[in-house]
Amino acid sequence: MALRKNVVAAAPTPVVPVGPVAPGSFTRTVAPFIPLAIPLLVGHSLLPSNRPTGTPTAVTQPSVPVAGPASTQPVQTTARSSDEPENAPTPLLSNGSPVDWFFVFKFNTASFPECSGGDQRVCLFGGTKQDYGKFSQQFAYASNTSPTLQDGGVCVGDTTTDPVGATFAEVYNGHLYYVVWNDQFYGDPLATKAEPAGHSKGMLAWDNNGNGLVLQVSTPSWPGSGSAHSPRQTDGNTLGCVKDNDVKVSQHFFGLKLNKDDVVQVLKALENSSVVTDPSKLEIVNNGGPPDIQALAAGLGKISKSTTVTKVALSSRALLISKPSDLPVPPWQMVSALLGGEPLRVASWWTKPEIPSTTESTTIGCWDQSLGKPGAVEIATSGFWEGKTIGLQGMDEPQGNHAKVGVSTGTHPYVILGDMNQQGSIDGDCKSSQNGRGGLFYVLDDPKLYASVSGLLKGDSALPK
């Protein structure tokens, strides 16, 4: 039975012809966007006194609906704009090595234990080396400059010579504005939040001009602060040095360079998906910069009433999808539908209540017809790297997986980095688990990255229901 949704009536909106999506434009799949009042609050700042002062004025960016799912297909990522300042925040492969994007897959303990080459954790961003018993900080990575996955060779997140550690150091030891969000902070600086709060984790940072970067993570309890000037009070802030063992099972990390308009769109997506943060806590929100960015950041940390999934092409041509909690549908089937019914193979925290593998003909009762028709979504239960089989099921065991990574199995070389697990329901209790939560998905269209990640996820699959 199809879901029914409360839709506010609006005047008809003209539709433009189908065509490539311009960066910053939206496709709304449920109802036209109706601007809401946004609290105008000025956040704390660690930046010099030349930053704008006073009460900011919100800037409303008009959105133009674009007809048809094909109109928002992502294209291959491109180099940064030449008019961006050289010192704008950017993802780093290592200290001093900027890139437009990177993808990191951290392996689980059963496949590649501890750190590569016997390296030792040094707790670079605070905390103490934890006696987890079993852990892994070995990883593979790719970037726009070298999109084929390669071995990392160091201890991920605990150096300035790996992408995660170098990028985090740029923010944590710098003087940028930032928002950190995580539904599993475990009390420091916020309590863990379940549905309808967004199942999303990451960090957004920007400068006085609004240029910035976003770091999507799948790790509970990290990061827990965006600045060494405002550290966590009861826990560390380095991978491998926090109380929760979030380095036992596989995890993923995705860094993406953003211009000012992109930062605005990411903040809107975060609000739409009800991410867990608190603008009053300087550990996780240091607000400032352009007034429209300030207004959006100040409004985060609330449960959104949105029932509208959004998708927007960023300046890099990466596609950003935001699922709201009040759209109770299976998340990865939703992504498939928004990509024109592209069939997908997905690895996530796959455990009870499991959403099974589905085929193109599977009846999905927990659905909204305005999303379009999803293609098949195949659940990856194992993968392969350097001659070893990697467990990809959701289990708190050395062979478990908490990364959320998908690839197309159809005609397009899509790689999808998501926040959400394949847990919930295709029929029955439609608000079950991840169905009733929000989250983000980034879609890259890069043939070399696609070939490499497809090889990583190649293995066994869950049978369709």
C-alpha positions, 0 to 999 in steps of 0.5 A: 500500500502506497504511503500518503503524505500531507502536502501543503498546497502551493501555486503551480510552478513552471517546469523548465525543460529536461537538461543538465542540472546547474550546480545549486539547483534542486529537484523536489520529489514531493512538493515545491519548496516553501521557505520557512523562517530561520532563526537568525543567531550569531554563533561563537567564533575563534576567528580574528575580529575582522569577521562580520558582526551584528545580526545576520540577514538570511539570504533566500536562494530561489530553487527551480524545479527540474523535470525528470530524474535524468535531469539531475544525473551527476557527471564526473567530478572536475577541478576546483574553480580558479577563482577560489582563494588558494588558502580556502579549506580543502580535503588533504591526502596528507599535510600540504597535498590538497585534493577535490575529494577523497574516499577512504575505506577502513578495513575490519579487524578480521581482514587487516588488523591493527595499523599497517607495518606495525605503526603505533597509535599516538592519539594526535588529537587527544585521548589515550591509546585504548586497549580494545583487544581487537581493532584495525586502522588499516585502509585503502584510499582514492582521490580525484587525482588518483581514483583507483583505490590503493593501500594507505600504509599508515594508521588512519586518522592518527597521522598528518600523512593520511587523508582523514588525519590530515584533513581533520588536523586542518580544521581541528588545529586551525581557525575555521568555522565548523559544524560537527554532527553525530547521532552517537556521541555517547554523552560527550558532548551530546547524548545518543539520539535515536529516531526520528533524529538523523542517522548521520555523522560528519563535519562541515568547515568553512572560512570567512568567505564561505568556502569549505569542506565536508567530511562524511564519516560512519564512525560513532563518537568521532569526531566529538569536537571541531577545535583544539580550543574547545576539546571534549571534556570526558573523552578523546578525539582521535580514532583509536583513542576514544572510549568506544571501539569504533575501529573494530569493524569496517568504516568509511570516510569521504572528504569533498571540497565546497565553494560557498554555494555548496556550503549553503546546500550542505547546511540545507541538506543537514537541516532536512535530515535532522542531524544531531548537533547543538549550536550552543555548544562550541565543541561542535558548532563554531558559527560565523562567516557569510550571514546566510551560512550563519543563519542556516547553521544556527537552525541545526539540531532540530527535528525537521518536519520535512517530508521532501527528499532533496537532491542537488548537484554541487559545484564538483558535480557530485550529487547530494541527496538528503532523506528526511525522517518523515519520508518513511521509505527504505533508504537505498531503494530511495537512492536508486529511484532518485538515480532513475531506477539505477540498480545498486549493490550496497554494503552497510550495517546490515542486521536486524531488522534487515531490508532484504535484497530486492529486485526490479519487480519486488513490491515495496509497500513502504513507498511514495509514488512521487519518488519514481520506481526503484531498481534492484538493490542487492545487499553485499555480504562480503567483499575482496581486497588484496587476496582476502575476503572482507565481511560486509554484514552488520555485526559487532564482530571482527568481520563486521562492517559499518561503512555505507557504500554503494555502486551501480550494477547498471549502465552508470559508473556511480559510487554512492557514499551514504549515512544510512543502513539497509535496516527497516522494512519494505512492507508493514512497519514503514517507520521501522529503524532507518526508514524513519530516520534522515541521512545524506548520500553523496553520488560520484560519477567516476569510471576509475573509482567505480571500477575499483570500488566495485572490485572491493564490494565484489563477493557474496550477496543476500538473497531477495525476499 
